[in-house]
Amino acid sequence: MEKKVVIIGAGLSGLACGVELKRHGVIPTVFESNSYVGGRVGTEDYQGYKLDYGFQAFLPSYELGPYFFDYKNLNLKAFSPGARIYKSGKFNHLSDPLRDPRNLLNTLFSTSATIKDKALTTKLIFSKAPAYININQSKTTLEFLKEYGFSQRYIDNFFKPFFSGVFLNKELSVSSHFFRYIFKKFSKAYASLPEKGMNQLPLQLANEIGQENITLNKSVSLDEVELTEFDYIVWAGKPENVEYHSVTTHYFKTTSNKWASKTLYLNAESNKPINHIACLTAVNPSYAPKDWHLYSVNVLQEANLEAISTHLAEMFGSEEVNQWHHLKSFKIKEALPKNPYYGKFNPGKDKVIYCGDYLESASIQGALSSGLKAARSILSRV
């Protein structure tokens, strides 16, 4: 007799679980409390602009990316490697000379890093990183960087602003195993945006499951009577007792193209609110109407728009920023789990199975991996 499976939650983990089940002949029923699929990975169409739910990017080098997504249909648009780092009133350009030889001289003469730092970065690029399945709670990233020999200046000027944007953690207390894994992924592929927005990732998964099998705007709890008709319940909803990092993303529009660049802008001054800035339309013009640019300004601490605008004017000049107009802000209180289990937590052996990035790693790879494990746990018993 065919087993009946319900998935509660249509974030990436729940959708990945549903896709894997359907590929093996088990058609799941999916309940989602929101009016859209994707959870924290989403895009809002707003006044002709595509506003992702916070600054997000996809690494096509994730192992599970090609397994779940059709890259051709995503039509990925790539950021440039490296970053422009702001400190003491000016920008320094740091890039990967192997993939961006045009900026070799800028990188060599950048004051954000010493010659030793640049040599160590190349060494780290070619070093062997932990396999995803072997990631665990090792020493912190900050401890690893110091032991590896990087200068405090380089850590403060590059690693902290860049990877605090990735991990949403200024202290770099994330596992060094996970840092080395992510660093390797960045060295193998460019961070990218789907042409039509980040919500194309969950929409591809939902379409494969079948929209007819997904019910939106339906909030369900584990103890509801209607769930008794199912043989297996996959809880892909909000977990209990999990702490999260938060982030606020402010979107600005402008017709000025003076600073439109595919390279990230990082702030290395710790006493200022902005962490990083991205011109999304330099990467993906479809994010805005013709002749307009869209900037994503990302903040990891409390700061009002006046403080943000003042800081932007310091970085890019008042004349430029006076041409920027605030569109909308997103405060994501539960953006990334603080202490994921890195696969060391049993997702469940009985009727109820759990999945979510908090069980794996704070990444799209982690969400997909958790959903895949949940599905295979069920498939091994049917």
N, C-alpha and C positions, 0 to 999 in steps of 0.2 A: 504494500500500500504506500502511495506517495506521501512523504512527510511534509507537514505544513510548517513553514517558518515565517515568523514575523520579525521585522527589524524596526526598532523604535529609534528614530533619529536618522535624518538623511544628510548628515555631514559627509565629508569624504570617506571616513571609516565605514559608516553604515552603507554608503553607496558601493564602496569597493567590495564589501562583504556580499551585497546583493548581486553585483556583477559576477563574482566568482561562483556563487550558488547557481545563478541562471546558466552560466556556461557549462555547468555540469548537470543540467536538467532539473534543478530545484527552483521553482518560481516563487520568489519571496513576496510577502506583503510588507509594504513599507509605510510607516506612519511618521509624519513630520509635523511638529507644532507650528513652525513658521509657514509663511505663504510662499516660500521658495526653498529649493534644495541647495546644499552646499555648506550650511552652517556658517563658519567664520570665513570661508572662501566664497566671496560673492562680489557682485558688481551692480551698482545702481546707475541707471540711465537718468541723468539729471540735466535738464536744460541743454541737451545736445552733447553732454560730456559723459564719459564713462568713469565713474568713481568707484574704484575697488574699496572693499571694506577694510580700510587701512592699507598702507603700502605693502604690496605683496609682489612676489616674483616667483617664477617657476624655474627650477634647475633641470633641464632635460637629461642631465647625466644621472639622475636618480635611477637606480636599478629597476624600480617598478613603474617608472614613467612609461616606457614603451609597451609594457605589459597591459596597462589599463587605458592609455590614451592614444588617439590617432593624431600624431604630430602634424601630419600633412594638413588635416582639417583645422587644427589649432592655428596654423600659420604663425608660428612663434616669431616675435620680434625681439632682438637681443640688445641688451645694454653693452656698452664697451667695458673692457676689463679695467681694473684699477679705480682710482678716485682722485678728485681734486680736494685737497685738504686745506681747510681755512684755519689759520692761526696767526695772531699778531698782525692783523690787518691785511693779510694777503693769502692767496691760494698757492699751494704747491701741488704739482701733478705727479702722482705715483701710479705706474702701470706695470703690466706684465710685459717685459721687453720681448719675450718669446712669441706672444700673440699680438702684441701691439708695437711693432718695431718703429712706427712713426713717432712714438713718444719716447724713444730710447734716451735721447739727450735730456729731455725734461726729467725723466726718472733718475738718470745718473746724477744730475745736478740738484735734485730735490733735497732740501734741507730737512725734510720730515724723517729721514732715515740716514744712518751711517752707511759707509761702504760695507761694513760687516753685516749690518741688518739686511742689505740687499743680497749679499751672498748667502746668508742664512735663509732668506725667503726662497731663493732658487733651490737651495738644498731641501727645504721643506716641500716644495712643489714636487720634487723627484723622489722623495722618501715614500716608503710604503705606509699607507694609512690602515687603521683597523678595518676589517670587513664589517659591514653593517651588523651582522648577527653577533659579532664579538664586542660590540660597544657596551660599556658598563660605566658605573659611577667611579671613575678613576680620580686622579688629582684634578684640580680645577684647570681651566684653560689659562688663567693668569699665572698659576704656578708653573705650568708647562712652558709658557712663553719665556718666563724668566730663566728657567733651568736650561732652555734651549740656547740661551745666550743673547736674545734680543735686548736692545737697549730700552730703558724706561721711556726715552723720548719716542721711539718707534711704537712702543706699546700704546702710549698715550695719544700719539698723533694718528696712527692708522688702525691698529687692532681694536682698540676700545671703541672709537666711533663707528667703524665698519661693522664689527661683529656684534656690537650692542644693538645695531639695527637688525641684525639677523636673529639674535637670541633675545632681544628686548631686555638685556641684562648688562648694565654698565660695569658691574664688578667682574664680569667674565668668570662667573662661578660655575658655568656649565662644564660638564665632563670634558676633559681634554681629549678623550677618545672620540667623542661626538664632534668636537671642534676639528680634529684632524680629518675625520670623515668628510665633514662639510667643506673644509678647506680644499680637499682633494677634488670634490665635486665642482667647486668654483674654478679649479685649475683645468678641468677637463671640458667645461662647457660654459657658455655665457648665460647669466641670469636673464630670463626672458619673460615677455608678456604675450599671452594669446591675442591675436588681432582684435577679437571682439570682447576682450576683458577676461579677468580671472574666473568669472563664473562659468566660462566655457568648460573648465575642468569638471566640475560636478554635473553640468548639463550633459556632457558626453556620457558619463556614467549612468545618469538617470534615464537617458534615451535608450541605453542598452538594456537596462532593467525593464523598461517599458513604462511610460507615464501612467498607463492604466493600472499598474501595480503599486503606484505611489499615491497616498492620500495626504494632501497638505492641510494645514490649519487644523490638525488633529493632535491634541495633547493626550498622551496615554501614560499611565503609570503601570509599574510592574504587577501590582496586585489587582488590577481591574479584571472583572469576571470574564469579559469578552476574550481575554488572552488565553483562557483555559482551552480553547479549541485548537491551539497551536501546539505542535510537538516540541518546537524549539523557539526560544525568545532571545533575540540579540539586542542587548541594551547598548545602543550607540548614542545615547542622550547625555545630558550633563551629569558628570560623576559627582559623588559626594566627597567631601574632605580633600579636594584638590585645589591647591593654590595656583594662581595665574599671574603672569606678568601682563601689564596693561600698556597701551600705546594710544596716542592721539594723533590723527592725521588731519592736517588742514589742507584743503585744496584751493589753489589760486589759479586764476586765468589771466592771460595777458596777450596782447598782439605783438609785444616785443620779442624779438628772437636773439637778442644780444647774448644771453646766457643759455640758449637752447643747446644742450649737449647730451649725448648718450651716456656720459660719465656721471656717476654719483658725486654730489657735493657733500663732504663730511665736515662737521664742526669739531675741532679738536680743543676748543676752549671749554673746560669743564664747568665754568661758572655761568654759562649761557644756556638758554633753554633748548634750542634746536639741536637735534642729533644728526639728521641727514636730510637732504633735499634731492628730489629727482624730477627732471623734466620728462614727463611721461610721453609727451607728443614728439619729442626728439627721437624716442625709441619707436613709438607706435602712433603715427599721425591720426589714426581713427579714434583716439581717445578724446578728440575735441573737434568742433566745427572747423571748417576751412579757415586758414589764416589766424587761428588762435592756438596758443600753447597752454598746456595744463601742467602745473607744478604740484608735486606732493611734498608737503613739509611735515616732518615727523618728529614728535616730541615724546620723551619718556618721563617727563616730570610735569607737575602742574604749572601752567603758564597761560595767561590770557592772550587774546589776539593782539592787543596793543604791544605786549612784550615780544610776541612773535614777529610782528611787523618791524619793531625797532631793531631786533636782531637781524632780520633780513636786510634792512637798510644798511647795517654795518657791513654785512657780507657783500652785498651786490650794489650798494649805493642808493641813496634816496631817490635820485632821478629815475632809476630803473624801477624800484619797488613801488613808487607812486603810480606806476602803470599796471601794477598787479591788483587784481580785485578778488576778494575772498568769495568763494563759491559755497563751500559747505565743510563742516568738520565732522569727523567720526571719532568718538571716544570708545575704544574697544577695551572694556574692562577685563575681559577674559580672553586675551589674545593668544598666549602660549602657556602651556603648563610649566610650572617652575621646576618640579622635580619628577620628571617622567621615570618610568620603571625600566626602560631599555629592554623590554621583553622578558624581564625576570619575574613578572606577575602572572599567575595562572589565570587565563581569561574565563575559566569555568569549565567544568566537566559534566554538569547535569543539564537540566532543561534550559537554564539561563546562561548565556555566554555574553561576555563584555568585550567591547572594542572602543578604541579612541586613541588619539595620539599620545595621551597621558600614559598609556600602557607601553608605548614604544619610545618615540622621540618627538621633540617639539618641531615637527617638520611635515611637509606633504608626504615624504617617504614614510615617516612614522605612522601617519594616518592610514595610508594605503596598506602598509605592512600589517597593522593591527586588524584591519578589515579582512585581509586575506587570511590571516591566522584563524579568525573567528569562523569564516566560511569553511576552511579546511577541517576545523575541529568538528563541525557538523557533518561535513561530507564523509568523514572517516567513520561515522556511525550510522549512515543511511544506506 
